[in-house]
Structures are given as C-alpha cells and as structure tokens.
Amino acid sequence: MTTTLITGGTVVTAEGHTLADVRIDGERVTAVTAPGAAGPAARAVDATGHYLLPGGVDTHTHLEYPIDGFTTRTSDDFHTGTVAAAFGGTTTIVDFTKKEPDHSLYDSFQRRIEAGSRRCVVDFGLHAIAPPLEQQADALADLRRLAREGVSSWKFFMAYPGTQMVDDATLIHGMRLAADEGVLPMVHAENGHLVADAARRLVDAGHTSERHHHAAHSHISEGEAVHRAVAIAESVGSPLFTVHVSSRWAAEEIAAARARGLDVWGETCPQYLLAAYEDYDHDGPEAAAYLCSPPIRERANQEHLWRALATGALSTIGTDHAPFYLGQPDDLPPQKSRSTGYFPKVPNGVPGVEERLMVIHQAGVVEGRIDLRRFVDLTATRPAKLFGLYPRKGTIQAGADADIVVWDPAAEHTITAAGAHSRTDYTLYEGMRVTGRPRKVFSRGELIVDGDELHATPGRGRYLTRAAPDLA
C-alpha cells in the first residue's frame, strides 16, 4: 500500500479552509492534520502556496452519447472525455443512459457500465433516463430494479416530443416511484410542445439559420416546465432536481419552491454564466458552436443566475458536456455541420468538462461573486451529496477517497481548443485568461495528472453505485 503525504497546502472544503497536511494510505485519506503532525510517508508532495481541493464532481456529462434516434453521437468517448475531466480537476463524473433500440433500459444500462469500465480514467456513475412508455411499457419496473442496484437518480425529459418527452402521467407515476425508492428525479425542464410550436413557426417564416435556435426556446417554455415539475413533485411528496437551468424565470421558480421548504434543487452550467446570445446572434453557421438546449441566453440573464448561485436558489454547477465538432472527422457520425443553415437539425451540445473549474474559479472566486467554500460546494460537495456519493467523494477528510486537486491559485492560463484534451475543435472560452488551475490531480490516491502529463490508463476509473440522495 502506497503512503503519500501532501504538505504545506491549504485544505479547502465546503465548510472552510485551513493550512494542513493530508495523509493518504492506498486509495483513502487517513488523516488531515496540523502541519508536521502526520508522520513519515513513502511519497511526499510539497503543496506550499497551493490549495488542496476535493476532486471536482460533474454530475452532468454526455460521453459517446447517442442523439437524434441514434443517428449521431457526441465526439468524446469515455476515454477522451474523462482525460479532459482529469486535466480540468474533475475526478468523478455521472453520465447518462438512454434506452437503446432493441434493448431494454436495464440492458442498455449494463452495456453503458461495461463501456465506461473499459475506457474511463476517472470514477463514474450513471443516471437512468426514463423512456416514454410507448418505447418500453415496463420502463418503470426497470427503474425500480436499477434503484435497488445503486442507481439513485432518474432523468425525465419534458422536452423533445416524439422522441424523449414523457407525459405528465409518467412524471406523476415516476416521481411517486422515486419517492418510494429513495431516488432523486431529474428533469430537463422545457415545455416541449411550446418549443416545437415556436420552431415550426420560425421555419415556416423562413427563419432557419442557426441563431434562431435561441428564439425557439423561450424563457416561458423553461419557466412553465419548472413550475409544473415542482407542482407534480410537491403533490406526490418527491424531491426534484432541475438540470441545466438557463433562465432567470426557471431560477425564480426554484427559489420560490425552496423558500416554501420543498426539497427542490437546481443546477446551472458555465455556458449560461459566461457565454451569451450576443456572442452568436450575428453569426451564420458558426453559431452552431453555441447551440444547446436550453439555449445560451442574453447577457443580461447571467447576473440573475450568479445571484441564484450566491443565495442558494441554485445548488450545483455541472457542465452538460456534450461535445461535437464544427468540422467533420472521417471517423465520427454527422457533427455540427450536418444541417448547415437549418437549426432544428443541428446537434445540440457544447463542451466544457475540462474548463469548468478554471472558468468558474475565475468568474466566481477571482472576480468576487462567490468565495472558495461556495466554489467547492457548487462543484464538488453538493453534487456528491445530492447524487449519493458523499462523503466518499466531494470532500477531503479521513475516510474519503483520496480525490485531491493541487490547485495553483496564482497560475495564469489562456484557454484554447488547441491546448485542451476534449475531442472537439472548439471551446466557448477561446482566449479567456484565467488565474488558477490544477497542477496535480489525484484519483483514489493515484497521481493521474502531473502538470501537462497524464499518468492514467483506460479502464482505471471505477463504476460507482450510489446511496440515496443527502438532501440536508
């Protein structure tokens, strides 16, 4: 068993920060002590002048993820995507499983575990996506079976009618079952019929270029869906987690529910905090780089989301990492350019798993919107708690997995696609100067990133079964 001692650093958790030494025996933290009190170790790491952060927990990624009836997929597979995560200081991801054609949801889930276990370099979990019942009549039985095997979160789409959207009856039955099984239900909250109607009207009027995607996904469609999801969750006694909140209207609905004492939680993403519609409203096909759902909204919307993060109305920052190429590699199915000039068929999604901690540290901590404790809570501790991984993940304390990021708060870095590790040809943050970045990244006590060097092989990441959500 390898013993490692990280000395001289400032340990930062959601509760506070202190100068301390961290002792690691094998895969676990065994002591967080006053400097010099931990005793000798086989390996010493000097972290003087650095923060020791819990490895990031990103509970919203889409790696080798199929979309549009399995006609294409995201460009990162479980290997390239988790390498990017590791270089960005994220040591745990939770991805998604949708029902495959000719396979049940349960069987599709087992196939995703196998794929991730062969290729991931960091630990991973999987959410189950509830299919419309016309795709699998007994899907709720599969969800119950998965819950009893450590799958403590299910996702329901309120968007994409005809492919993924479930009706309100399924939401009611699904959330009631989630409450019975100790599961956290998640919703993609957009009114799918409102979006489809708006998109159809835009197309009929000849407004088909990429930038018009924004107009099809109104604040109203998102706010209404959150309001309806909260009402259903409250009526059946279920908690609720809303993914990728982009609209101030949706954030206000979540804040109102939490003010009433409901277990309602919300996530936002870096693209909604740092990019804006004004960045792409004048573009032609290049606007495809920004297309995701819900959309990247007006710049004036950003401060509403930052305020929601500061006040606790929103509780986590994930990425919704769903990368595609603007160009077209020969070995991938159709990417962003497959329907140039016709927004309804542009693959939705943006990259961000590597950039997340750096851009949020810059815009949040360095620029004074949140403090370090809140930064750690939003990007590691709270997601670990809500998705049944805490205290194994999301903190630095005795007994936790030794997932630790040695973070240099003074390091200056320019974000570029050329210098990143995700398999895509762009980043929304091209040229952004940040202060603060990972120097070393440990996953279960193993040094997997050291500066610009990767020390991890495909398949070292482990699949994580998860406990019930910690809603305290």
Wavefront OBJ file of the C-alpha trace (Angstrom):
o trace
v 0.000 0.000 0.000
v 1.471 3.355 -1.052
v 1.535 6.106 1.552
v 1.521 9.717 0.335
v 1.808 12.893 2.362
v 0.772 16.214 0.821
v 2.287 19.015 2.865
v 2.149 22.793 3.012
v -1.182 23.270 1.261
v -4.416 24.931 2.332
v -7.196 22.363 2.505
v -10.458 23.835 1.212
v -13.839 22.223 1.867
v -17.408 23.485 1.774
v -17.099 24.217 5.494
v -13.898 26.246 5.457
v -10.180 26.216 4.769
v -7.101 25.573 6.862
v -3.377 25.023 6.438
v -2.951 21.272 6.870
v -1.122 18.141 5.789
v -3.084 15.334 4.136
v -2.051 11.725 4.596
v -3.139 9.134 2.027
v -2.856 5.399 2.592
v -3.657 3.485 -0.545
v -6.842 4.916 -2.017
v -8.190 6.797 1.011
v -7.430 9.874 3.032
v -6.444 8.678 6.506
v -5.644 11.975 8.225
v -5.921 15.735 7.807
v -3.558 17.119 10.416
v -1.732 20.203 11.570
v 1.433 20.779 9.543
v 4.145 18.311 10.537
v 1.888 16.046 12.611
v 1.102 13.284 10.099
v 4.343 11.315 10.363
v 6.563 9.918 7.597
v 5.320 8.636 4.244
v 6.774 6.801 1.270
v 5.998 9.706 -1.046
v 5.928 13.409 -0.198
v 4.276 16.138 -2.250
v 5.053 19.753 -1.421
v 1.943 21.885 -1.983
v 3.216 25.083 -0.409
v 1.303 28.077 -1.734
v -1.394 25.878 -3.252
v -4.953 24.945 -2.370
v -5.924 21.313 -1.844
v -9.408 20.967 -3.304
v -11.679 17.928 -3.393
v -11.679 16.466 -6.870
v -14.458 18.006 -8.910
v -17.736 16.100 -9.229
v -19.532 16.737 -12.527
v -22.934 15.090 -12.423
v -23.921 16.094 -15.959
v -21.861 14.737 -18.858
v -22.713 13.055 -22.155
v -19.834 10.865 -23.356
v -20.204 8.752 -26.501
v -23.839 9.729 -26.105
v -26.317 8.988 -28.930
v -28.859 11.592 -30.063
v -31.497 12.051 -32.762
v -32.624 8.446 -32.900
v -29.063 7.159 -32.553
v -28.087 8.767 -35.891
v -25.129 10.584 -34.345
v -23.276 10.879 -31.041
v -21.073 13.209 -29.071
v -17.431 13.299 -30.130
v -15.840 12.438 -26.766
v -15.889 8.799 -25.768
v -15.463 7.625 -22.178
v -11.684 7.774 -22.548
v -11.142 11.179 -24.163
v -13.897 12.766 -22.092
v -12.546 11.543 -18.769
v -8.990 12.510 -19.737
v -10.312 16.041 -20.315
v -12.121 15.885 -16.980
v -8.938 14.823 -15.198
v -6.861 17.645 -16.685
v -9.541 20.061 -15.520
v -9.507 18.745 -11.942
v -12.691 16.674 -12.124
v -12.225 13.185 -10.692
v -15.824 11.925 -10.743
v -18.462 12.169 -13.449
v -22.045 10.960 -13.592
v -23.171 10.359 -17.167
v -26.488 9.155 -18.623
v -28.025 6.031 -20.088
v -30.919 6.090 -22.508
v -32.759 3.037 -23.758
v -31.162 1.649 -26.913
v -33.227 0.360 -29.827
v -33.875 -3.369 -29.420
v -32.660 -3.304 -25.802
v -34.499 -2.667 -22.572
v -33.486 0.247 -20.371
v -31.967 -2.195 -17.879
v -29.909 -3.990 -20.531
v -28.835 -0.653 -22.042
v -27.643 0.392 -18.607
v -25.465 -2.696 -18.217
v -23.927 -2.048 -21.636
v -23.050 1.527 -20.613
v -21.402 0.282 -17.415
v -19.286 -2.082 -19.499
v -18.291 0.656 -21.959
v -17.352 3.095 -19.209
v -15.440 0.462 -17.268
v -13.271 -0.271 -20.316
v -12.401 3.343 -21.096
v -12.803 5.773 -18.158
v -9.710 7.127 -16.400
v -11.710 8.656 -13.521
v -14.551 7.164 -11.484
v -18.010 7.346 -12.989
v -21.653 6.822 -12.225
v -24.705 6.744 -14.483
v -28.152 8.277 -14.292
v -31.018 6.340 -15.879
v -33.183 8.181 -18.422
v -36.845 7.226 -18.254
v -38.070 6.477 -21.794
v -41.587 7.296 -22.952
v -43.780 4.327 -22.120
v -44.581 3.784 -25.802
v -40.895 2.857 -26.208
v -40.929 0.452 -23.259
v -44.156 -0.267 -21.452
v -42.447 -1.698 -18.353
v -39.774 1.016 -18.060
v -40.798 1.901 -14.509
v -40.078 -1.680 -13.445
v -36.570 -1.330 -14.860
v -36.132 1.937 -12.984
v -37.149 0.248 -9.738
v -34.684 -2.586 -10.366
v -31.877 -0.105 -11.091
v -32.662 1.865 -7.936
v -32.166 -1.277 -5.880
v -28.777 -1.727 -7.561
v -27.466 1.691 -6.544
v -28.821 3.972 -9.283
v -30.208 6.768 -7.150
v -31.168 9.282 -9.861
v -33.501 9.125 -12.846
v -33.956 11.706 -15.562
v -37.270 12.660 -17.164
v -37.456 14.743 -20.334
v -40.202 17.364 -20.529
v -38.794 18.319 -23.954
v -38.434 16.652 -27.363
v -41.939 15.360 -28.137
v -41.985 12.213 -30.226
v -38.538 11.036 -29.137
v -37.746 11.506 -25.433
v -40.525 13.554 -23.845
v -42.647 11.841 -21.226
v -46.190 12.948 -20.481
v -47.399 14.306 -17.152
v -48.893 10.944 -16.172
v -45.455 9.343 -16.481
v -43.948 12.193 -14.478
v -46.507 11.655 -11.729
v -46.003 7.884 -11.570
v -42.241 8.183 -11.985
v -41.808 10.773 -9.240
v -44.034 8.824 -6.869
v -41.929 5.723 -7.510
v -38.767 7.787 -6.991
v -40.060 8.945 -3.609
v -40.831 5.347 -2.637
v -37.378 4.108 -3.723
v -35.287 6.950 -2.274
v -34.316 8.256 -5.713
v -33.741 11.837 -6.858
v -35.753 12.535 -10.027
v -34.198 14.952 -12.505
v -35.995 16.907 -15.198
v -34.969 18.587 -18.418
v -37.450 21.384 -17.918
v -38.674 22.866 -21.167
v -42.261 22.683 -22.402
v -41.617 20.522 -25.446
v -44.834 21.488 -27.205
v -44.157 25.214 -26.830
v -40.647 24.770 -28.216
v -41.861 22.641 -31.125
v -44.573 25.165 -31.971
v -42.118 28.066 -31.892
v -39.613 26.178 -34.042
v -42.294 25.321 -36.591
v -43.397 28.963 -36.833
v -39.803 30.127 -37.313
v -39.197 27.593 -40.074
v -42.456 28.483 -41.803
v -41.366 32.130 -41.785
v -38.004 31.226 -43.316
v -36.012 31.862 -40.125
v -33.913 28.701 -40.198
v -30.335 29.865 -39.577
v -28.509 28.611 -36.514
v -29.011 31.714 -34.377
v -32.815 31.281 -34.472
v -32.499 28.258 -32.183
v -32.492 30.808 -29.350
v -35.921 32.179 -30.303
v -37.450 28.690 -30.324
v -36.553 28.088 -26.669
v -38.234 30.871 -24.739
v -37.883 31.782 -21.082
v -41.595 30.957 -20.817
v -41.111 27.381 -22.000
v -38.459 26.773 -19.343
v -40.201 28.606 -16.511
v -43.518 26.851 -17.164
v -41.906 23.419 -17.173
v -40.114 24.053 -13.868
v -43.372 25.311 -12.314
v -45.187 22.164 -13.488
v -42.418 19.827 -12.328
v -42.400 21.442 -8.888
v -46.182 21.085 -8.639
v -46.004 17.390 -9.517
v -43.120 16.726 -7.134
v -44.898 18.524 -4.300
v -48.139 16.671 -4.917
v -46.518 13.220 -4.729
v -44.001 14.040 -1.992
v -40.898 13.724 -4.113
v -37.693 15.764 -4.188
v -36.762 17.319 -7.513
v -33.560 18.258 -9.328
v -33.700 20.513 -12.395
v -30.721 20.183 -14.714
v -29.057 22.941 -16.775
v -31.133 25.908 -15.580
v -30.568 28.660 -18.130
v -33.387 31.135 -17.494
v -33.885 33.564 -14.662
v -37.587 32.595 -14.757
v -36.714 28.979 -14.047
v -34.316 30.020 -11.267
v -37.067 32.114 -9.688
v -39.460 29.148 -9.706
v -36.841 27.036 -7.925
v -36.137 29.800 -5.414
v -39.850 30.122 -4.626
v -40.173 26.360 -4.091
v -37.145 26.262 -1.798
v -38.500 29.231 0.148
v -41.595 27.107 0.854
v -39.353 24.407 2.301
v -39.521 21.976 -0.615
v -36.616 19.689 -1.498
v -36.165 21.282 -4.897
v -32.672 21.735 -6.309
v -31.227 23.286 -9.422
v -28.063 23.082 -11.497
v -26.665 25.618 -13.913
v -23.672 25.377 -16.243
v -20.685 27.558 -17.168
v -22.028 28.306 -20.643
v -25.055 30.049 -19.131
v -22.890 32.104 -16.778
v -20.161 33.172 -19.213
v -21.406 32.953 -22.808
v -24.341 34.928 -24.190
v -26.698 35.137 -27.145
v -24.950 38.335 -28.152
v -21.827 36.249 -28.829
v -23.502 34.398 -31.703
v -26.617 36.319 -32.794
v -24.771 37.786 -35.799
v -23.143 34.536 -36.932
v -24.114 32.172 -39.701
v -23.106 28.515 -39.470
v -20.518 29.408 -36.799
v -23.397 29.957 -34.388
v -23.763 26.159 -34.285
v -20.903 26.148 -31.779
v -23.231 27.706 -29.191
v -26.336 25.602 -29.802
v -27.552 23.634 -26.812
v -30.889 23.195 -25.071
v -31.973 25.149 -23.138
v -30.176 27.846 -25.107
v -27.377 30.175 -24.130
v -29.434 33.274 -23.334
v -28.990 37.049 -23.282
v -26.081 38.563 -21.399
v -28.488 40.369 -19.059
v -29.691 36.967 -17.860
v -26.285 35.963 -16.494
v -26.284 38.007 -13.303
v -29.655 36.534 -12.304
v -28.041 33.080 -12.371
v -24.963 34.232 -10.453
v -27.266 35.730 -7.835
v -29.180 32.450 -7.613
v -25.908 30.607 -7.001
v -24.847 33.076 -4.314
v -28.174 32.886 -2.474
v -28.553 29.096 -2.694
v -31.501 29.095 -5.087
v -29.235 27.110 -7.432
v -27.088 24.464 -5.802
v -24.649 22.904 -8.277
v -22.629 23.717 -11.378
v -22.383 20.861 -13.860
v -21.363 21.124 -17.488
v -23.870 19.266 -19.660
v -20.666 18.384 -21.524
v -21.904 17.236 -24.937
v -19.137 17.979 -27.436
v -19.364 17.919 -31.206
v -17.041 19.076 -33.958
v -17.726 22.108 -36.102
v -15.771 20.273 -38.777
v -16.367 16.645 -39.740
v -13.800 13.981 -38.802
v -13.938 10.905 -41.005
v -14.414 8.510 -38.090
v -17.434 10.220 -36.489
v -21.100 10.332 -37.481
v -22.530 13.723 -38.573
v -21.469 16.565 -36.306
v -22.465 20.267 -36.031
v -22.217 20.916 -39.784
v -24.657 18.210 -40.804
v -27.563 20.650 -41.338
v -25.927 23.979 -42.099
v -28.467 26.777 -42.146
v -31.255 24.693 -40.568
v -31.218 24.976 -36.781
v -33.733 22.198 -35.947
v -31.262 19.545 -37.106
v -28.027 20.928 -35.657
v -26.784 18.564 -32.911
v -27.317 20.240 -29.557
v -24.477 20.420 -27.073
v -21.296 22.233 -26.063
v -18.011 21.105 -24.486
v -16.876 22.190 -21.041
v -15.779 19.361 -18.714
v -12.128 20.464 -18.727
v -12.802 24.187 -18.481
v -15.413 24.093 -15.696
v -13.290 24.595 -12.595
v -10.969 27.128 -14.205
v -13.646 29.399 -15.663
v -15.856 29.255 -12.557
v -12.878 29.955 -10.299
v -12.040 32.963 -12.460
v -15.537 34.403 -12.907
v -16.744 33.357 -9.468
v -13.890 33.477 -6.965
v -11.323 35.775 -8.579
v -13.964 38.255 -9.701
v -15.696 38.222 -6.316
v -19.090 36.623 -6.993
v -18.585 33.593 -4.704
v -15.987 32.562 -2.135
v -13.773 29.477 -2.139
v -16.056 27.471 0.131
v -19.019 28.097 -2.129
v -16.897 27.215 -5.160
v -16.071 23.821 -3.645
v -19.677 23.257 -2.578
v -21.050 24.015 -6.042
v -18.536 21.946 -7.997
v -17.835 19.003 -5.676
v -19.554 18.712 -2.298
v -23.186 19.456 -3.080
v -23.305 17.335 -6.249
v -21.698 14.467 -4.312
v -24.331 14.792 -1.584
v -27.319 15.043 -3.900
v -26.256 12.092 -6.019
v -25.364 9.661 -3.261
v -21.554 9.898 -3.374
v -20.779 11.823 -0.171
v -18.616 11.502 1.942
v -16.679 9.127 -0.322
v -16.473 11.916 -2.898
v -16.685 15.700 -2.712
v -14.607 16.383 0.392
v -11.170 15.958 1.943
v -11.487 14.152 5.276
v -10.426 10.900 6.864
v -12.191 8.003 5.157
v -12.903 9.802 1.900
v -11.462 8.662 -1.405
v -8.170 10.480 -1.979
v -9.509 12.531 -4.899
v -7.475 15.699 -4.450
v -6.553 18.584 -6.718
v -3.396 20.556 -6.004
v -4.620 23.919 -7.247
v -2.302 26.812 -8.015
v -4.343 29.964 -7.311
v -1.713 32.221 -8.906
v -1.180 30.315 -12.163
v -2.199 32.271 -15.235
v -3.519 30.334 -18.183
v -5.171 31.063 -21.523
v -7.910 28.639 -22.541
v -7.704 27.395 -26.122
v -9.151 24.461 -28.008
v -5.667 23.569 -29.236
v -4.414 23.227 -25.676
v -7.352 21.208 -24.378
v -7.941 17.453 -24.210
v -11.592 17.054 -25.165
v -12.082 15.613 -28.631
v -13.558 18.666 -30.335
v -12.264 21.552 -32.415
v -13.526 24.499 -30.377
v -14.220 25.866 -26.919
v -16.703 28.565 -25.976
v -13.953 30.148 -23.858
v -11.287 30.524 -26.554
v -8.726 33.112 -25.453
v -10.150 33.543 -21.942
v -7.433 34.390 -19.418
v -7.874 32.663 -16.083
v -5.955 32.797 -12.823
v -5.928 29.436 -11.058
v -5.576 25.933 -12.469
v -4.791 22.348 -11.422
v -1.124 21.390 -11.029
v -1.546 17.814 -9.791
v -4.647 15.639 -9.708
v -5.013 12.541 -7.525
v -7.761 9.980 -8.036
v -8.117 7.419 -5.242
v -4.571 8.209 -4.161
v -3.076 7.766 -7.626
v -1.396 10.765 -9.271
v -3.175 10.799 -12.637
v -2.253 14.306 -13.835
v 1.082 15.950 -13.100
v 1.369 19.291 -14.854
v 0.911 18.543 -18.554
v 1.464 14.800 -18.154
v -1.208 12.118 -17.917
v -0.482 9.071 -15.761
v -3.683 7.096 -16.206
v -4.718 4.265 -18.481
v -8.148 3.498 -19.927
v -10.224 1.425 -17.540
v -8.709 2.621 -14.232
v -11.917 4.502 -13.488
v -14.466 2.540 -11.479
v -18.213 2.406 -11.817
v -19.878 3.851 -8.708
v -23.038 2.510 -7.151
v -24.670 5.312 -5.185
v -26.622 5.785 -1.990
v -29.849 7.719 -1.561
v -29.535 11.490 -2.000
v -28.435 13.541 1.007
v -30.946 16.413 0.999
v -29.847 18.014 4.252
l 1 2 3 4 5 6 7 8 9 10 11 12 13 14 15 16 17 18 19 20 21 22 23 24 25 26 27 28 29 30 31 32 33 34 35 36 37 38 39 40 41 42 43 44 45 46 47 48 49 50 51 52 53 54 55 56 57 58 59 60 61 62 63 64 65 66 67 68 69 70 71 72 73 74 75 76 77 78 79 80 81 82 83 84 85 86 87 88 89 90 91 92 93 94 95 96 97 98 99 100 101 102 103 104 105 106 107 108 109 110 111 112 113 114 115 116 117 118 119 120 121 122 123 124 125 126 127 128 129 130 131 132 133 134 135 136 137 138 139 140 141 142 143 144 145 146 147 148 149 150 151 152 153 154 155 156 157 158 159 160 161 162 163 164 165 166 167 168 169 170 171 172 173 174 175 176 177 178 179 180 181 182 183 184 185 186 187 188 189 190 191 192 193 194 195 196 197 198 199 200 201 202 203 204 205 206 207 208 209 210 211 212 213 214 215 216 217 218 219 220 221 222 223 224 225 226 227 228 229 230 231 232 233 234 235 236 237 238 239 240 241 242 243 244 245 246 247 248 249 250 251 252 253 254 255 256 257 258 259 260 261 262 263 264 265 266 267 268 269 270 271 272 273 274 275 276 277 278 279 280 281 282 283 284 285 286 287 288 289 290 291 292 293 294 295 296 297 298 299 300 301 302 303 304 305 306 307 308 309 310 311 312 313 314 315 316 317 318 319 320 321 322 323 324 325 326 327 328 329 330 331 332 333 334 335 336 337 338 339 340 341 342 343 344 345 346 347 348 349 350 351 352 353 354 355 356 357 358 359 360 361 362 363 364 365 366 367 368 369 370 371 372 373 374 375 376 377 378 379 380 381 382 383 384 385 386 387 388 389 390 391 392 393 394 395 396 397 398 399 400 401 402 403 404 405 406 407 408 409 410 411 412 413 414 415 416 417 418 419 420 421 422 423 424 425 426 427 428 429 430 431 432 433 434 435 436 437 438 439 440 441 442 443 444 445 446 447 448 449 450 451 452 453 454 455 456 457 458 459 460 461 462 463 464 465 466 467 468 469 470 471 472
